[in-house]
Amino acid sequence: MADKITRDTGMMQRTATRYSMNDPSDADHLSRALRALSASLPVRVAGDWTGDALRRSNAERCRAILATVELSTDGMCDLDTELLREKGLAENSAQWIAAQWLAEHSALMRARERFGNGDATPGNLGRMLVATEEMGRLQERLWWRAGIDPLVKKTREALAVGKREQERAIGKATEARSVQAIDARPDWHDLAIIEAREIRQKHPTYSRWRIAGELYKNHEVSRDRMNKVLKENGLD
C-alpha cells in the first residue's frame, strides 16, 4: 500500500508518495505515473545528447519571453544587452535572464560542434561544463524570479520575500511583548539605577554603555534596553 514520506529537496522538505512493488495496485499506479511523466517530457530526436530535448524546450520558452518585449535572437543567441536596456529592462528581469540563458546555450552548442570536429582540449571541454552549469543556475533564477506559484498566482520570489517580512514582523512583535513583560516586573528599573550609580562611584570613568554591559545579565534585559533605561534616568 502506498504511503507518504518526507524527502529533503534542496533547502525544502517535500512530501512524496512511496509505492510498494509487492502490491499489484501500487505497481499499476507507479507504472501509470511513469508513463504520464514520460509523455510530458520533450521528444528526443536522432543524434540527441542526454538533455538536448529539454534544453530545446527551454530555449523555446526563453525566446518566447524575449518576444514579449519584441526582441529576438539571430540564431546565435547573442543578444546585445543594450537592446534590453533600451526596453527599460534591468539585469534581474525575466527577459535579461532568458537572454543570458540563450547565450550560454549558444556557447554550449558551439563548443559541442568543435568537440564533434575533434576538439577535445581541456579548454573546450571546460567551456561546455561552465555553460551547462551556468544554464542550470540561470534556469533556477528564472524559476524564482518570474515563475508564478499556481496556488496563489504570485511570483515565487515575491512569496519568499513576503514570508521574510512576515517573520520579521513576528520577531518585532515578540520582542515588543518581551520588553513589556520585563517592564512589568516590579522595581527592576530602580534596582538597575541604584546599581549603576554604585558602579559609577567605584569607576568614575566608565561609560553608560559599559555600565549597561555589566548590568544587563543580572536583570535579563538586552544591553541596548539597559542602556536606554540608564539614559532615561539621567545616568550620563
Secondary structure, DSSP 8 states (H G I E B T S, - for coil): --EEEEEEETTEEEEEEE--TTSHHHHHHHHHHHHHHHHHS----TT--TTHHHHHHHHHHHHHHHHTTT----SS----HHHHHHTT--TTSHHHHHHHHHHHHHHHHHHHHHHHTT---HHHHHHHHHHHHHHHHHHHHHHHHH-B-TTT-SBHHHHHHHHHHHHHHHHHHHHHHHHHHHHHSTTHHHHHHHHHHHHHHH-TT--HHHHHHHHTTTTT--HHHHHHHHHHTT--
